[in-house]
């Protein structure tokens, strides 16, 4: 069973390599065009690297709101990671950008799985970001996650108790698929990738807080309610990533 990987949140809406990258990786990043684009916009999609797909063994699939944009970009600027992981679905946004992997896909895949409660918070705040200031902001600008939860609970129905991540996670025992578990108190992404591919050269993977706002912590009873609500996704999380950290 694969143990989880921690989500690294930045407190600003930009890629800040000096705080998350080792000196060696910071030098690699700075020498790449990624430095210009990602310091300005962490959601920028880098062009596919010219030497992509030459030696890699695994194909990357992106699942929404899991930090997979950062993982995709890292495949382009980190040659060590790119030697193991490819992006083969195209470089630009399209109908295939968040394509569900097929059970019949011939090669092993890499896909991110985020802790369901953290996925809920990220998705809710991102897709309702234009309402955050009016409904859920405290005087100091911090997002009141408790108020977000109460709003969600008042509208929640049993039919909607899934984050949708299960569509992207395959259970193929005969394949060497990699599930990158994000959040839930797990290890940093780069540590798991280094262990999985036996390659200490793989750089740190910075995942930005695109909302760019601090958030209050969820109360224990709210978190427990969400874990129950997303029970099917929690079961998937437990299978691939171990028990959640409350």
C-alpha positions, 0 to 999 in steps of 0.5 A: 500500500502506498503511503501519502504525500504532503501538499505544500501550500504557499502563502502567496499566489505565485511560485516562490522557489526560494522557499521550497526548492533546494539550492540545486533545484532552485538553480535548475528552475532559475535556468529554465523558462519556467522561472519567468512564467511560474513566478508570475502565474503558478497556473501557467502551463509550460510547453511540453519539453522537447525531449519528452517521452524518450525514456519515461516509463509512466504517463501523467494524468491530471485530476482537478484540484489535486496539485497536478498542474504543479506536477505537470509543470515539474515534468517539463522543467525537471529532467530527472522527473521527466526521465520517469514520467511523461505528459502525452495528452497535449500541452494546452488546455483541451477536452483531454486536459482532465481526461479520465484514464482508461483501464485499457491504457497500455502503460503505467500511469501517475495520478494525484489523489488529494485528501477528500476534505482538503479537496473539498475545501480547495474546490469550493473556494476555487469555484466560488472564489468570486463570492469569498469576499462577500460571504466568508472573509474575516476582517483581516482577510482570512477565509473563514472555513467554518462558514464555508462548511456551514454553507456547504452543509446546508445545501448538501445532499446524499447524492453528491457525496463524492469529490469525483477523484475516484474517476482518475484512480485505477486499481490495476494490480498487474500494472505499475501505476503510481497514486500520488497522495496529496495532503492528509498529513502525508510525506512531501511529494518529492520524497515519495517520487524519489522513493518510488522511482529510486532517483534522488535527483527529483526536485521538490514539487511546489504546489501553490495556494491559488486563492492566495489567502490564509484559511481558518482551520476546520473544527473537528466535528466539521471535519468528521462530518465531511469525512462521513459525507465523502465516505466513498472517497475516504475509502479510496484514500485509506486504500492508497494512502493510509489512515487520515490524520485528523 
